[in-house]
């Protein structure tokens, strides 16, 4: 896994994308201590699984009234 600073990552973003598409992995660092703040990895095939409801799966349900409204900001917030 290659490490690069946020600045390097921004500068070479297109090249990083191409390398990640080919299976490359990157750790993005920040600050004087070069602490890792994130990873840029290729998608793992078959990793998409059905989301589980957690410990209440099969024991609870949710119902929304017909007049229920939510803004995009509230939904994404």
Backbone as a ProteinNet text record, in pm:
[ID]
protein_1_A
[PRIMARY]
XXXXXXXXXXXXXXXXXXXXXXXXXXXXXXXXXXXXXXXXXXXXXXXXXXXXXXXXXXXXXXXXXXXXXXXXXXXXX
[TERTIARY]
84.9	0	89.1	59.7	137.2	77.5	164	118.8	146.2	53.3	75.7	-1.4	53.5	-10.3	-136.1	-218.9	-340.6	-305.4	-200.4	-158.7	-117.7	-38.7	2.9	-119.1	-209.7	-330.3	-411.7	-427.8	-502.3	-433	-301.2	-224.6	-229.4	-225.4	-216.5	-344.7	-458	-584.3	-615.6	-601.8	-634.1	-547.1	-417.7	-327.8	-363.1	-400.2	-438.4	-562.1	-660.2	-781.6	-746.5	-661.9	-624	-553.2	-466.7	-395.1	-489.2	-584.4	-681.6	-768	-804.7	-882.2	-805.1	-672.2	-586.5	-551.9	-611.6	-589.6	-499.2	-449	-362.1	-436.3	-361.8	-420	-337.9	-405.8	-338.2	-387.2	-293.9	-326.6	-297.8	-393.3	-377.5	-339.5	-229.9	-178.8	-199.5	-192.6	-214.3	-129	-80	-8.2	138.9	207.3	351.2	383.3	293.3	315.3	276.2	219.2	175.2	86.3	-14	-109.3	-204.4	-235.1	-327.6	-468.5	-531.9	-667.3	-770	-722.5	-815.9	-744.9	-824.5	-771.7	-848.9	-782.1	-843.4	-814	-917.3	-900	-994	-957.7	-1050.3	-1170.8	-1280.6	-1400.7	-1374.1	-1422	-1403.8	-1522.5	-1497.2	-1608	-1681.2	-1813.3	-1892.7	-1908.6	-1854.9	-1861.8	-1997.9	-2077.8	-2208.7	-2303.1	-2349	-2441.9	-2566.9	-2671.4	-2795.3	-2772.6	-2820.8	-2807.5	-2894.9	-2840.9	-2916.5	-2976.7	-3088	-3153.1	-3093.5	-3006.8	-2945.4	-3018.5	-3010.1	-3065.5	-3218.7	-3283.3	-3429.4	-3484.7	-3398.3	-3445.1	-3547.4	-3661.8	-3768.6	-3851.1	-3813.1	-3883.8	-3948.8	-3915.9	-3969.2	-4001.1	-4082.5	-4114	-4131.5	-4135	-4153.7	-4261.1	-4345.8	-4453.1	-4451.6	-4457.2	-4461.6	-4602.2	-4654.3	-4786	-4779.2	-4891.5	-4896	-4857.2	-4870.2	-4835.4	-4692.6	-4612.3	-4474.1	-4392.5	-4318.9	-4234.7	-4097.8	-3993.9	-3858.5	-3784.2	-3709.9	-3633.6	-3507.2	-3449.1	-3324.8	-3214.1	-3212	-3112.1	-3127.7	-3251.2	-3275.8	-3237.5	-3269	-3238.7	-3088.8	-3012.6	-2869.4	-2793.2	-2856.8	-2793	-2742.8
-117.4	0	123.3	213.5	337	441.6	526.5	637.2	766.9	860.6	992.6	1097.2	1217.6	1326.3	1372.1	1447.1	1499.8	1582.2	1664.2	1746.9	1663.2	1559.8	1470.5	1399.9	1357.5	1288.9	1379.1	1505.2	1599.6	1622.6	1636.9	1664.9	1548.7	1427.8	1309.4	1226.1	1292.2	1220.7	1129.5	1179.9	1099.5	975	990.8	875.4	774.7	826.6	740	658.6	724.5	655.5	539.4	565.4	460.9	345.2	378.2	271.9	191.2	259.1	189.3	97.1	143.5	59.3	-67	-59.4	-174.7	-256.3	-220.7	-298.2	-231.9	-112	-41.5	6.8	26.1	73	189.6	290.2	409.9	445.3	491.6	550.1	699.1	782.9	927.7	980.9	1057.7	1109.6	1259.6	1311	1453.7	1501.3	1622.6	1686.9	1651.4	1717	1695	1552.1	1491.3	1353.4	1251.1	1300.4	1215.2	1100.3	1138.1	1039.6	1000.5	874	826.6	872.8	941.6	991.2	915.4	835.5	759	668	582.3	485.6	496.6	471.6	469.1	332.6	247.6	107.4	70.2	-33.6	-81	-148	-150.5	-216.5	-366.3	-426.8	-570.1	-641.1	-723.5	-793.4	-885.5	-884.7	-972.7	-923.6	-806.2	-756.8	-696.7	-669.3	-610.3	-717.4	-695.9	-789.6	-714.8	-789.2	-728.4	-667.8	-546.2	-480.5	-547.8	-570.6	-631.4	-522	-552.9	-458.5	-462.7	-555.9	-564.6	-662.2	-639.6	-735.9	-742.7	-643.4	-643.9	-704.6	-757	-814.4	-924.8	-911.8	-1009.8	-987.7	-891.8	-866.7	-728.7	-645.2	-509.6	-467.6	-366.4	-313.2	-162.8	-97.9	46.5	78.9	175.7	218.8	370.5	424.7	569.2	608.5	713	762.5	825.4	832.5	883.8	1031.8	1106.1	1248.1	1275.1	1170.6	1185.6	1257.3	1360.5	1435.3	1457.1	1454.4	1479.6	1553.7	1654.3	1728.3	1649.4	1683.8	1617.8	1643.7	1764.8	1800.3	1714.6	1694.7	1610	1464.9	1418.7	1280.5	1255.5	1349.6	1331.9	1372.7	1449.8	1506	1408.8
0	0	0	-92	-100.9	-8	46.9	130.3	55.8	64.4	6.3	85.1	86	159.9	85.8	154.2	93.9	-30	-20.7	-134	-253.6	-229.8	-338.6	-398.3	-311.7	-355.7	-448.5	-408.4	-491.4	-625.3	-622.1	-742.6	-841.5	-791.6	-876.6	-877	-852.5	-837	-955.9	-1077.7	-1196.8	-1205.2	-1175.9	-1179.8	-1069.8	-952.6	-841.2	-880.5	-941.9	-985.2	-1077.2	-1175.3	-1270.3	-1200	-1106.2	-1034.5	-944.8	-881.4	-797.1	-883.4	-1002	-1093.2	-1129.9	-1125.1	-1156.4	-1031.5	-917.6	-795.8	-693	-722	-627.8	-504.9	-396.3	-270.1	-218.4	-162.7	-112.7	26.3	109.6	239	225.5	264.3	254.2	391.7	396.4	523.6	532.3	656.9	679.2	795.5	785.3	893.9	900.1	994.8	1011.7	1052	1130.2	1174.7	1068.4	959.2	847.9	896.1	976	1025.9	913.5	903.4	800.5	836.7	741.4	762.8	678.7	583.8	502.1	405.2	344	248.6	117.7	8.5	-123.5	-181.4	-188.6	-225	-338.6	-415.3	-518.6	-453.5	-526.4	-476.3	-467.6	-361.4	-342.2	-407.8	-511	-578.3	-481.1	-491.5	-406.4	-264.5	-231.8	-95.2	-62.4	-163.8	-139.5	-87.2	32	92.8	135.4	157.6	204.4	342.3	360.6	489.7	593.5	710.1	818.6	906.2	964.9	1055.2	1194.3	1218.8	1350.1	1439.6	1569	1664.1	1661.1	1599.5	1594.4	1466	1379.1	1253.8	1281.5	1218.3	1237.8	1362.3	1444.8	1571	1575.1	1478.5	1478.8	1335.9	1322.5	1190.6	1203.2	1089.8	1088.4	986.1	1019.7	930.8	925.5	805.8	787.3	745.2	807.4	769.8	631.6	565.1	428	419.8	530.7	528.4	578.8	595.1	640.4	533.9	576.3	483.1	547.2	463.6	510.4	398.6	436.1	335.8	300.1	186.6	145.8	247.7	303.9	404.3	530.2	574.5	691.5	662.8	541.6	503.4	500.7	446.2	432.2	556.5	645	761.4	856.2
[MASK]
+++++++++++++++++++++++++++++++++++++++++++++++++++++++++++++++++++++++++++++

